[in-house]
């Protein structure tokens, strides 16, 4: 059975109490994760429509935890798509709301994506500061989700500042975090970014990293990431 029939089992009238039973509404959760899968599969139009449906349901329920849950995955999808303006706007609003409600974990998640969006927009120093703050606060809460992603963004920022040894240290830490936690969805990107750092610093083995990134993206059927890796291979060939 595809994901859609499972989502369709949710009845807003009958199941609206799931937010109180499970921490967030299960209909919103299902729609968010369906949108994430569609994003990685490269079905952008369908993914955006599903994300809009999730946001509308979250607003209608008016449950703080569910609304912040939706903001979390909305920010994440914007970062995955490299939509930096949207990611920055959503993450900024998420941090403000979470801090106003004293919901520390959601503020940490928001700062993760705020840092990524700043780095994506070219504000390397500000992005690094935000990610370091988010990581420090996450460690206090014993939370490691999104660690491979934030380490890879940190590597990009450091490389843009010419700090290549530090950048490669962070991609190495990202690969180790993937092995330790099993958080695989950013694995192809870690290898792709490491390859770009190697190219920028004039070091060997960049091709091997890029080839590994493509193998992983193909294995995961992540068309969005496959296209990104192939674009990186084409760009490297031109240089």
DRENKOL-367908 format. One record per residue (C-alpha): x, y, z; residue in three letters. Coordinates in Angstrom, 2 decimals. Each point is the difference from the previous one (the first is absolute). Layout:
// DRENKOL-367908
+---------+---------+---------+------+
!       X !       Y !       Z ! type !
+---------+---------+---------+------+
!       X !       Y !       Z !  ALA !
...
+---------+---------+---------+------+
***
This chain:
// DRENKOL-367908
+---------+---------+---------+------+
!       X !       Y !       Z ! type !
+---------+---------+---------+------+
!    0.00 !    0.00 !    0.00 !  UNK !
!    1.31 !    3.49 !   -0.83 !  UNK !
!    0.37 !    2.74 !    2.62 !  UNK !
!   -3.04 !    1.92 !   -1.20 !  UNK !
!   -2.66 !   -2.54 !    1.12 !  UNK !
!    1.51 !    0.01 !    3.50 !  UNK !
!   -0.26 !    3.79 !    0.15 !  UNK !
!   -3.59 !   -0.20 !   -1.22 !  UNK !
!   -0.93 !   -2.15 !    3.02 !  UNK !
!    0.30 !    3.12 !    2.17 !  UNK !
!   -3.34 !    1.62 !    0.81 !  UNK !
!    0.40 !    3.57 !    1.40 !  UNK !
!   -3.26 !   -0.24 !    1.96 !  UNK !
!    0.55 !   -3.47 !    1.42 !  UNK !
!    3.76 !    0.18 !    0.53 !  UNK !
!    0.54 !    3.60 !    1.12 !  UNK !
!    0.98 !   -1.15 !    3.51 !  UNK !
!    3.15 !   -1.80 !   -1.23 !  UNK !
!    2.06 !    3.14 !    0.72 !  UNK !
!   -0.71 !   -0.46 !    3.70 !  UNK !
!    0.68 !   -3.74 !   -0.12 !  UNK !
!    3.22 !    0.01 !   -2.03 !  UNK !
!    1.51 !    3.48 !    0.43 !  UNK !
!   -1.02 !    1.20 !   -3.44 !  UNK !
!   -2.92 !   -0.66 !   -2.32 !  UNK !
!    0.45 !   -3.20 !   -1.99 !  UNK !
!   -1.68 !    1.38 !   -3.11 !  UNK !
!    2.45 !    2.89 !   -0.13 !  UNK !
!    2.86 !   -2.40 !    0.68 !  UNK !
!   -1.04 !   -2.33 !   -2.81 !  UNK !
!   -0.38 !    2.85 !   -2.49 !  UNK !
!    3.35 !    1.51 !    0.97 !  UNK !
!    1.87 !   -3.26 !   -0.48 !  UNK !
!   -1.80 !   -0.73 !   -3.25 !  UNK !
!    1.09 !    3.46 !   -1.22 !  UNK !
!    3.60 !   -0.75 !    1.06 !  UNK !
!    0.02 !   -3.29 !   -1.92 !  UNK !
!   -1.46 !    1.69 !   -3.08 !  UNK !
!    2.64 !    2.74 !    0.24 !  UNK !
!    2.89 !   -2.47 !   -0.03 !  UNK !
!   -1.66 !   -2.01 !   -2.78 !  UNK !
!   -0.03 !    3.17 !   -2.10 !  UNK !
!   -3.79 !    0.44 !   -0.10 !  UNK !
!    0.20 !    3.67 !    0.93 !  UNK !
!   -3.51 !    1.10 !   -0.97 !  UNK !
!   -1.63 !   -2.86 !    1.89 !  UNK !
!    2.29 !    0.57 !    2.96 !  UNK !
!   -0.89 !    3.69 !    0.24 !  UNK !
!   -3.73 !   -0.73 !   -0.25 !  UNK !
!    0.27 !   -2.59 !    2.76 !  UNK !
!    1.98 !    2.41 !    2.18 !  UNK !
!   -2.68 !    2.67 !   -0.48 !  UNK !
!   -2.63 !   -2.53 !    1.11 !  UNK !
!    2.07 !   -0.78 !    3.10 !  UNK !
!    0.33 !    3.68 !    0.86 !  UNK !
!   -3.72 !    0.62 !   -0.46 !  UNK !
!   -0.89 !   -2.94 !    2.24 !  UNK !
!    2.50 !    1.16 !    2.64 !  UNK !
!   -1.51 !    3.50 !    0.03 !  UNK !
!   -3.53 !   -1.35 !    0.26 !  UNK !
!    0.90 !   -2.09 !    3.07 !  UNK !
!    1.68 !    2.94 !    1.75 !  UNK !
!    2.23 !   -2.29 !    2.07 !  UNK !
!    3.37 !    1.62 !    0.80 !  UNK !
!    2.05 !   -3.19 !   -0.12 !  UNK !
!   -1.56 !   -1.05 !   -3.30 !  UNK !
!    0.52 !    3.42 !   -1.56 !  UNK !
!    3.67 !    0.01 !    0.99 !  UNK !
!    0.34 !   -3.58 !   -1.24 !  UNK !
!   -1.31 !    1.15 !   -3.37 !  UNK !
!    2.40 !    2.98 !    0.02 !  UNK !
!    2.88 !   -2.38 !    0.69 !  UNK !
!   -0.61 !   -2.11 !   -3.08 !  UNK !
!   -0.95 !    2.98 !   -2.13 !  UNK !
!    3.38 !    1.56 !    0.83 !  UNK !
!    1.74 !   -3.30 !   -0.68 !  UNK !
!   -1.60 !   -0.35 !   -3.45 !  UNK !
!    0.95 !    3.58 !   -0.89 !  UNK !
!    3.62 !   -0.74 !    0.92 !  UNK !
!   -0.03 !   -3.24 !   -2.02 !  UNK !
!   -1.31 !    1.94 !   -3.02 !  UNK !
!    2.58 !    2.79 !    0.59 !  UNK !
!   -2.84 !    2.52 !    0.31 !  UNK !
!    1.98 !    2.20 !    2.37 !  UNK !
!   -2.42 !    2.91 !    0.30 !  UNK !
!   -2.90 !   -2.29 !    0.91 !  UNK !
!    2.15 !   -2.03 !    2.40 !  UNK !
!    1.24 !    3.17 !    1.70 !  UNK !
!   -3.50 !    1.40 !    0.41 !  UNK !
!   -1.52 !   -3.23 !    1.33 !  UNK !
!    2.89 !   -0.78 !    2.35 !  UNK !
!    0.09 !    3.55 !    1.38 !  UNK !
!   -3.72 !   -0.11 !    0.78 !  UNK !
!    0.39 !   -3.46 !    1.52 !  UNK !
!    2.77 !    1.13 !    2.37 !  UNK !
!   -2.00 !    3.06 !    1.07 !  UNK !
!   -3.14 !   -2.01 !    0.73 !  UNK !
!    1.87 !   -2.79 !    1.78 !  UNK !
!    1.86 !    2.46 !    2.22 !  UNK !
!   -3.19 !    1.89 !    0.78 !  UNK !
!   -1.59 !   -3.27 !    1.14 !  UNK !
!    3.17 !   -1.23 !    1.77 !  UNK !
!    0.09 !   -3.10 !   -2.24 !  UNK !
!    3.77 !   -0.54 !   -0.07 !  UNK !
!    0.24 !   -2.96 !   -2.37 !  UNK !
!   -1.95 !    1.77 !   -2.74 !  UNK !
!    2.23 !    3.07 !    0.36 !  UNK !
!    3.04 !   -2.24 !   -0.46 !  UNK !
!   -1.44 !   -1.50 !   -3.18 !  UNK !
!   -0.84 !    3.46 !   -1.31 !  UNK !
!    3.53 !    1.23 !    0.64 !  UNK !
!    1.42 !   -2.99 !   -1.89 !  UNK !
!   -1.88 !    1.03 !   -3.13 !  UNK !
!    0.54 !    3.71 !    0.56 !  UNK !
!    3.74 !   -0.66 !   -0.01 !  UNK !
!   -0.26 !   -2.11 !   -3.16 !  UNK !
!   -2.03 !    2.69 !   -1.77 !  UNK !
!    2.51 !    2.71 !    0.94 !  UNK !
!    2.87 !   -2.08 !   -1.39 !  UNK !
!   -2.05 !   -0.69 !   -3.15 !  UNK !
!   -0.46 !    3.75 !   -0.42 !  UNK !
!    3.74 !    0.62 !    0.32 !  UNK !
!    0.08 !    1.24 !    3.61 !  UNK !
!    2.62 !   -2.53 !    1.10 !  UNK !
!    1.04 !    1.53 !    3.33 !  UNK !
!   -3.59 !    0.65 !    1.15 !  UNK !
!   -1.04 !   -3.49 !   -1.10 !  UNK !
!    2.88 !   -1.63 !    1.87 !  UNK !
!   -0.89 !    1.90 !    3.17 !  UNK !
!   -3.63 !   -1.12 !   -0.23 !  UNK !
!    0.89 !   -3.63 !   -0.65 !  UNK !
!    2.51 !   -0.04 !    2.86 !  UNK !
!   -2.63 !    1.41 !    2.35 !  UNK !
!   -2.57 !   -2.54 !   -1.20 !  UNK !
!    2.43 !   -2.89 !    0.39 !  UNK !
!    1.00 !    1.06 !    3.50 !  UNK !
!   -3.64 !    0.22 !    1.07 !  UNK !
!   -0.79 !   -3.32 !   -1.71 !  UNK !
!    2.79 !   -1.71 !    1.92 !  UNK !
!   -1.50 !    1.23 !    3.28 !  UNK !
!   -3.27 !   -1.63 !   -1.06 !  UNK !
!    1.85 !   -3.16 !   -1.15 !  UNK !
!   -1.38 !    0.47 !   -3.51 !  UNK !
!    2.05 !   -0.91 !   -3.10 !  UNK !
!   -2.54 !    0.11 !   -2.82 !  UNK !
!    1.12 !    2.03 !   -3.04 !  UNK !
!    3.65 !   -0.19 !    1.13 !  UNK !
!    1.30 !   -1.29 !   -3.39 !  UNK !
!   -1.85 !    2.81 !   -1.78 !  UNK !
!    1.23 !    2.79 !    2.25 !  UNK !
!    3.57 !   -1.30 !   -0.07 !  UNK !
!   -0.07 !    0.00 !   -3.80 !  UNK !
!   -1.30 !    3.57 !   -0.09 !  UNK !
!    2.72 !    0.97 !    2.45 !  UNK !
!    2.51 !   -1.56 !   -2.39 !  UNK !
!   -1.37 !    2.09 !   -2.87 !  UNK !
!    0.28 !    3.18 !    2.06 !  UNK !
!    3.56 !   -0.79 !    1.10 !  UNK !
!    1.03 !   -0.79 !   -3.58 !  UNK !
!   -1.45 !    3.31 !   -1.18 !  UNK !
!    2.27 !    1.68 !    2.58 !  UNK !
!    3.03 !   -1.92 !   -1.29 !  UNK !
!    0.19 !   -2.20 !    3.11 !  UNK !
!    0.23 !   -3.26 !   -1.92 !  UNK !
!    1.60 !   -2.21 !    2.66 !  UNK !
!   -2.80 !    0.88 !    2.43 !  UNK !
!   -2.59 !   -0.55 !   -2.71 !  UNK !
!    1.27 !   -3.50 !   -0.72 !  UNK !
!    0.07 !   -0.74 !    3.72 !  UNK !
!   -3.72 !    0.85 !    0.14 !  UNK !
!   -0.90 !   -2.24 !   -2.95 !  UNK !
!    1.94 !   -2.79 !    1.69 !  UNK !
!   -2.02 !    0.58 !    3.18 !  UNK !
!   -3.19 !   -0.02 !   -2.09 !  UNK !
!    0.85 !   -3.39 !   -1.51 !  UNK !
!    0.78 !   -1.35 !    3.48 !  UNK !
!   -3.31 !    1.35 !    1.34 !  UNK !
!   -1.83 !   -1.79 !   -2.82 !  UNK !
!    1.66 !   -3.28 !    0.95 !  UNK !
!   -0.81 !    0.49 !    3.69 !  UNK !
!   -3.60 !    1.17 !   -0.33 !  UNK !
!   -1.18 !   -1.60 !   -3.25 !  UNK !
!   -1.31 !    3.38 !   -1.21 !  UNK !
!    0.47 !   -0.70 !   -3.69 !  UNK !
!   -2.12 !    2.58 !   -1.82 !  UNK !
!    2.88 !    2.51 !   -0.28 !  UNK !
!    2.71 !   -2.55 !   -0.71 !  UNK !
!    0.25 !    0.72 !   -3.74 !  UNK !
!    0.24 !    3.73 !    0.69 !  UNK !
!    2.82 !   -0.50 !    2.49 !  UNK !
!    2.08 !   -1.79 !   -2.64 !  UNK !
!   -0.91 !    2.57 !   -2.67 !  UNK !
!    0.95 !    2.91 !    2.24 !  UNK !
!    3.24 !   -1.71 !    1.03 !  UNK !
!    0.82 !   -0.41 !   -3.69 !  UNK !
!   -0.60 !    3.71 !   -0.60 !  UNK !
!    2.28 !    0.91 !    2.91 !  UNK !
!    2.72 !   -2.26 !   -1.42 !  UNK !
!   -0.37 !    1.63 !   -3.42 !  UNK !
!    0.07 !    3.52 !    1.44 !  UNK !
!    3.14 !   -0.77 !    2.00 !  UNK !
!    1.73 !   -1.74 !   -2.91 !  UNK !
!    0.22 !   -3.36 !    1.77 !  UNK !
!   -0.36 !   -3.54 !   -1.40 !  UNK !
!   -2.84 !   -2.54 !    0.32 !  UNK !
!   -2.77 !    2.47 !   -0.87 !  UNK !
!   -1.21 !   -2.24 !   -2.83 !  UNK !
!   -0.29 !   -3.00 !    2.34 !  UNK !
!   -2.13 !    1.99 !    2.44 !  UNK !
!   -2.27 !    1.26 !   -2.77 !  UNK !
!   -0.38 !   -3.51 !   -1.42 !  UNK !
!   -0.92 !   -1.29 !    3.46 !  UNK !
!   -2.56 !    2.80 !    0.39 !  UNK !
!   -1.67 !   -1.05 !   -3.25 !  UNK !
!   -0.03 !   -3.69 !    0.99 !  UNK !
!   -1.76 !    0.85 !    3.25 !  UNK !
!   -2.52 !    2.32 !   -1.62 !  UNK !
!   -0.86 !   -2.63 !   -2.62 !  UNK !
!   -0.29 !   -2.71 !    2.65 !  UNK !
!   -2.36 !    2.20 !    2.01 !  UNK !
!   -1.97 !    0.95 !   -3.14 !  UNK !
!    0.52 !    3.64 !    0.98 !  UNK !
!   -0.38 !    1.63 !   -3.42 !  UNK !
!    0.43 !    3.50 !    1.42 !  UNK !
!    3.42 !   -0.93 !    1.38 !  UNK !
!    0.93 !   -2.00 !   -3.11 !  UNK !
!   -0.58 !    3.09 !   -2.13 !  UNK !
!    2.06 !    2.11 !    2.40 !  UNK !
!    2.91 !   -2.43 !   -0.07 !  UNK !
!   -0.10 !   -0.27 !   -3.81 !  UNK !
!    0.05 !    3.79 !   -0.23 !  UNK !
!    3.05 !   -0.02 !    2.27 !  UNK !
!    1.72 !   -2.58 !   -2.20 !  UNK !
!   -0.72 !    2.05 !   -3.11 !  UNK !
!    1.29 !    3.18 !    1.66 !  UNK !
!    3.17 !   -1.75 !    1.13 !  UNK !
!    0.59 !   -1.28 !   -3.56 !  UNK !
!   -0.16 !    3.59 !   -1.34 !  UNK !
!    2.79 !    1.03 !    2.35 !  UNK !
+---------+---------+---------+------+
***
